[in-house]
Amino acid sequence: RLLNKVGGFSKPADVLRASLLHLSDTEDWARWLALSKVENPDTEGGIFFSDMNLVFSAAIAGQGIALGDELTGRQALSEGRLVKPFEATIPSPRSYFLVFEHAKAGHPVLNAFGDWLRAKLSESRV
């Protein structure tokens, strides 16, 4: 929807024709645009969300363009509900933590789950 509305994106600076969808702050867009060598971008406008799923839902609805992690967006990308117009990526400064009760530390099922989760996360740029 958005690509049709704004006429597509042929170069990174073209994303500024769309409403930028932000997760919490403007930092990710500022970093991505700097990496893409877009000079003096205005990243202050757009719509702000507190959850990545809401960011992607807004992008799917055509409300703007989003940056997001491949783990959360993988299914929507594979189904064609989202598209990745450029290959440029930035590492996330965010962290994920697996937490559980101290009394369960060392439990074989939790260890196996932790190993599986780390393997899955290493397959994605998160």
Rosetta constraint file for C-alpha pairs under 8 A:
AtomPair CA 1 CA 5 HARMONIC 6.29 0.50
AtomPair CA 1 CA 60 HARMONIC 7.96 0.50
AtomPair CA 1 CA 61 HARMONIC 7.47 0.50
AtomPair CA 1 CA 62 HARMONIC 5.25 0.50
AtomPair CA 2 CA 6 HARMONIC 6.17 0.50
AtomPair CA 2 CA 8 HARMONIC 7.94 0.50
AtomPair CA 2 CA 18 HARMONIC 7.87 0.50
AtomPair CA 2 CA 59 HARMONIC 7.97 0.50
AtomPair CA 2 CA 62 HARMONIC 4.75 0.50
AtomPair CA 2 CA 63 HARMONIC 7.17 0.50
AtomPair CA 2 CA 64 HARMONIC 6.66 0.50
AtomPair CA 2 CA 65 HARMONIC 7.70 0.50
AtomPair CA 3 CA 7 HARMONIC 5.62 0.50
AtomPair CA 3 CA 8 HARMONIC 4.54 0.50
AtomPair CA 3 CA 9 HARMONIC 7.28 0.50
AtomPair CA 4 CA 8 HARMONIC 6.40 0.50
AtomPair CA 6 CA 17 HARMONIC 6.77 0.50
AtomPair CA 6 CA 18 HARMONIC 6.72 0.50
AtomPair CA 8 CA 14 HARMONIC 7.95 0.50
AtomPair CA 9 CA 14 HARMONIC 5.34 0.50
AtomPair CA 9 CA 15 HARMONIC 6.55 0.50
AtomPair CA 9 CA 85 HARMONIC 6.84 0.50
AtomPair CA 10 CA 14 HARMONIC 6.75 0.50
AtomPair CA 11 CA 15 HARMONIC 7.96 0.50
AtomPair CA 12 CA 33 HARMONIC 7.22 0.50
AtomPair CA 12 CA 36 HARMONIC 6.35 0.50
AtomPair CA 12 CA 38 HARMONIC 7.01 0.50
AtomPair CA 12 CA 86 HARMONIC 7.37 0.50
AtomPair CA 13 CA 33 HARMONIC 7.58 0.50
AtomPair CA 13 CA 38 HARMONIC 5.76 0.50
AtomPair CA 14 CA 18 HARMONIC 7.83 0.50
AtomPair CA 15 CA 20 HARMONIC 7.69 0.50
AtomPair CA 15 CA 65 HARMONIC 7.09 0.50
AtomPair CA 16 CA 20 HARMONIC 7.21 0.50
AtomPair CA 16 CA 41 HARMONIC 7.67 0.50
AtomPair CA 16 CA 42 HARMONIC 7.84 0.50
AtomPair CA 18 CA 64 HARMONIC 5.61 0.50
AtomPair CA 18 CA 65 HARMONIC 6.36 0.50
AtomPair CA 19 CA 45 HARMONIC 7.37 0.50
AtomPair CA 19 CA 46 HARMONIC 4.97 0.50
AtomPair CA 19 CA 47 HARMONIC 7.21 0.50
AtomPair CA 19 CA 63 HARMONIC 6.98 0.50
AtomPair CA 19 CA 64 HARMONIC 4.49 0.50
AtomPair CA 19 CA 65 HARMONIC 6.25 0.50
AtomPair CA 20 CA 29 HARMONIC 7.98 0.50
AtomPair CA 20 CA 43 HARMONIC 7.34 0.50
AtomPair CA 20 CA 45 HARMONIC 6.92 0.50
AtomPair CA 20 CA 46 HARMONIC 4.62 0.50
AtomPair CA 20 CA 47 HARMONIC 6.48 0.50
AtomPair CA 20 CA 64 HARMONIC 5.61 0.50
AtomPair CA 20 CA 65 HARMONIC 5.28 0.50
AtomPair CA 20 CA 66 HARMONIC 6.33 0.50
AtomPair CA 21 CA 46 HARMONIC 5.72 0.50
AtomPair CA 21 CA 47 HARMONIC 5.03 0.50
AtomPair CA 21 CA 48 HARMONIC 6.13 0.50
AtomPair CA 21 CA 49 HARMONIC 7.61 0.50
AtomPair CA 21 CA 55 HARMONIC 6.23 0.50
AtomPair CA 21 CA 58 HARMONIC 7.74 0.50
AtomPair CA 21 CA 59 HARMONIC 7.51 0.50
AtomPair CA 21 CA 64 HARMONIC 5.86 0.50
AtomPair CA 21 CA 65 HARMONIC 5.68 0.50
AtomPair CA 21 CA 66 HARMONIC 4.94 0.50
AtomPair CA 21 CA 67 HARMONIC 7.45 0.50
AtomPair CA 22 CA 26 HARMONIC 6.17 0.50
AtomPair CA 22 CA 28 HARMONIC 7.82 0.50
AtomPair CA 22 CA 29 HARMONIC 7.59 0.50
AtomPair CA 22 CA 46 HARMONIC 7.12 0.50
AtomPair CA 22 CA 47 HARMONIC 6.05 0.50
AtomPair CA 22 CA 48 HARMONIC 4.73 0.50
AtomPair CA 22 CA 49 HARMONIC 6.10 0.50
AtomPair CA 22 CA 55 HARMONIC 6.94 0.50
AtomPair CA 22 CA 66 HARMONIC 6.83 0.50
AtomPair CA 22 CA 67 HARMONIC 7.50 0.50
AtomPair CA 23 CA 48 HARMONIC 5.95 0.50
AtomPair CA 23 CA 49 HARMONIC 5.10 0.50
AtomPair CA 23 CA 50 HARMONIC 5.79 0.50
AtomPair CA 23 CA 51 HARMONIC 6.53 0.50
AtomPair CA 23 CA 52 HARMONIC 6.31 0.50
AtomPair CA 23 CA 55 HARMONIC 6.74 0.50
AtomPair CA 24 CA 48 HARMONIC 5.86 0.50
AtomPair CA 24 CA 49 HARMONIC 5.66 0.50
AtomPair CA 24 CA 50 HARMONIC 5.35 0.50
AtomPair CA 24 CA 51 HARMONIC 7.95 0.50
AtomPair CA 25 CA 48 HARMONIC 7.02 0.50
AtomPair CA 26 CA 30 HARMONIC 6.25 0.50
AtomPair CA 26 CA 43 HARMONIC 6.01 0.50
AtomPair CA 26 CA 44 HARMONIC 6.38 0.50
AtomPair CA 27 CA 31 HARMONIC 6.15 0.50
AtomPair CA 28 CA 32 HARMONIC 6.10 0.50
AtomPair CA 28 CA 67 HARMONIC 7.36 0.50
AtomPair CA 29 CA 33 HARMONIC 5.95 0.50
AtomPair CA 29 CA 43 HARMONIC 6.55 0.50
AtomPair CA 29 CA 67 HARMONIC 7.19 0.50
AtomPair CA 30 CA 34 HARMONIC 6.09 0.50
AtomPair CA 30 CA 41 HARMONIC 7.49 0.50
AtomPair CA 30 CA 43 HARMONIC 6.39 0.50
AtomPair CA 31 CA 35 HARMONIC 6.14 0.50
AtomPair CA 31 CA 90 HARMONIC 7.36 0.50
AtomPair CA 32 CA 36 HARMONIC 6.12 0.50
AtomPair CA 32 CA 88 HARMONIC 7.58 0.50
AtomPair CA 32 CA 89 HARMONIC 7.07 0.50
AtomPair CA 32 CA 90 HARMONIC 6.22 0.50
AtomPair CA 33 CA 37 HARMONIC 6.17 0.50
AtomPair CA 33 CA 38 HARMONIC 5.27 0.50
AtomPair CA 33 CA 39 HARMONIC 7.88 0.50
AtomPair CA 33 CA 41 HARMONIC 7.20 0.50
AtomPair CA 34 CA 38 HARMONIC 5.72 0.50
AtomPair CA 34 CA 39 HARMONIC 7.14 0.50
AtomPair CA 35 CA 88 HARMONIC 7.72 0.50
AtomPair CA 35 CA 90 HARMONIC 7.84 0.50
AtomPair CA 36 CA 88 HARMONIC 7.02 0.50
AtomPair CA 46 CA 64 HARMONIC 7.95 0.50
AtomPair CA 49 CA 54 HARMONIC 6.53 0.50
AtomPair CA 49 CA 55 HARMONIC 6.18 0.50
AtomPair CA 50 CA 54 HARMONIC 7.63 0.50
AtomPair CA 51 CA 55 HARMONIC 6.60 0.50
AtomPair CA 52 CA 56 HARMONIC 6.27 0.50
AtomPair CA 52 CA 68 HARMONIC 6.95 0.50
AtomPair CA 52 CA 72 HARMONIC 7.44 0.50
AtomPair CA 53 CA 57 HARMONIC 6.08 0.50
AtomPair CA 53 CA 72 HARMONIC 7.27 0.50
AtomPair CA 54 CA 58 HARMONIC 6.13 0.50
AtomPair CA 55 CA 59 HARMONIC 6.34 0.50
AtomPair CA 55 CA 66 HARMONIC 6.60 0.50
AtomPair CA 56 CA 60 HARMONIC 6.08 0.50
AtomPair CA 56 CA 66 HARMONIC 6.82 0.50
AtomPair CA 56 CA 68 HARMONIC 7.68 0.50
AtomPair CA 56 CA 73 HARMONIC 7.19 0.50
AtomPair CA 57 CA 61 HARMONIC 6.18 0.50
AtomPair CA 58 CA 62 HARMONIC 6.39 0.50
AtomPair CA 58 CA 63 HARMONIC 5.31 0.50
AtomPair CA 58 CA 64 HARMONIC 6.84 0.50
AtomPair CA 59 CA 63 HARMONIC 5.55 0.50
AtomPair CA 59 CA 64 HARMONIC 5.34 0.50
AtomPair CA 59 CA 65 HARMONIC 5.65 0.50
AtomPair CA 59 CA 66 HARMONIC 6.14 0.50
AtomPair CA 59 CA 82 HARMONIC 7.46 0.50
AtomPair CA 60 CA 81 HARMONIC 6.07 0.50
AtomPair CA 60 CA 82 HARMONIC 6.20 0.50
AtomPair CA 68 CA 72 HARMONIC 7.44 0.50
AtomPair CA 68 CA 73 HARMONIC 6.95 0.50
AtomPair CA 69 CA 73 HARMONIC 6.30 0.50
AtomPair CA 69 CA 92 HARMONIC 7.88 0.50
AtomPair CA 69 CA 125 HARMONIC 6.73 0.50
AtomPair CA 69 CA 126 HARMONIC 5.26 0.50
AtomPair CA 70 CA 74 HARMONIC 5.28 0.50
AtomPair CA 70 CA 124 HARMONIC 6.13 0.50
AtomPair CA 70 CA 125 HARMONIC 6.07 0.50
AtomPair CA 70 CA 126 HARMONIC 6.32 0.50
AtomPair CA 71 CA 121 HARMONIC 7.55 0.50
AtomPair CA 71 CA 124 HARMONIC 6.00 0.50
AtomPair CA 71 CA 125 HARMONIC 7.31 0.50
AtomPair CA 71 CA 126 HARMONIC 6.31 0.50
AtomPair CA 73 CA 77 HARMONIC 6.04 0.50
AtomPair CA 73 CA 82 HARMONIC 7.86 0.50
AtomPair CA 74 CA 78 HARMONIC 6.11 0.50
AtomPair CA 75 CA 79 HARMONIC 6.08 0.50
AtomPair CA 76 CA 80 HARMONIC 6.11 0.50
AtomPair CA 76 CA 81 HARMONIC 5.02 0.50
AtomPair CA 76 CA 82 HARMONIC 5.46 0.50
AtomPair CA 77 CA 81 HARMONIC 6.01 0.50
AtomPair CA 77 CA 82 HARMONIC 4.77 0.50
AtomPair CA 77 CA 83 HARMONIC 5.79 0.50
AtomPair CA 77 CA 84 HARMONIC 7.56 0.50
AtomPair CA 91 CA 125 HARMONIC 7.18 0.50
AtomPair CA 91 CA 126 HARMONIC 7.21 0.50
AtomPair CA 92 CA 126 HARMONIC 6.29 0.50
AtomPair CA 98 CA 114 HARMONIC 7.35 0.50
AtomPair CA 100 CA 104 HARMONIC 6.95 0.50
AtomPair CA 100 CA 105 HARMONIC 7.52 0.50
AtomPair CA 101 CA 105 HARMONIC 6.96 0.50
AtomPair CA 104 CA 110 HARMONIC 7.87 0.50
AtomPair CA 105 CA 110 HARMONIC 7.72 0.50
AtomPair CA 106 CA 110 HARMONIC 7.18 0.50
AtomPair CA 106 CA 111 HARMONIC 6.40 0.50
AtomPair CA 107 CA 111 HARMONIC 6.14 0.50
AtomPair CA 108 CA 112 HARMONIC 6.04 0.50
AtomPair CA 109 CA 113 HARMONIC 6.12 0.50
AtomPair CA 110 CA 114 HARMONIC 6.03 0.50
AtomPair CA 111 CA 115 HARMONIC 6.18 0.50
AtomPair CA 112 CA 116 HARMONIC 6.16 0.50
AtomPair CA 113 CA 117 HARMONIC 6.03 0.50
AtomPair CA 114 CA 118 HARMONIC 6.13 0.50
AtomPair CA 115 CA 119 HARMONIC 6.24 0.50
AtomPair CA 116 CA 120 HARMONIC 6.26 0.50
AtomPair CA 117 CA 121 HARMONIC 6.12 0.50
AtomPair CA 118 CA 122 HARMONIC 6.08 0.50
AtomPair CA 119 CA 123 HARMONIC 6.63 0.50
AtomPair CA 120 CA 124 HARMONIC 7.09 0.50
AtomPair CA 121 CA 125 HARMONIC 7.50 0.50
AtomPair CA 121 CA 126 HARMONIC 6.90 0.50
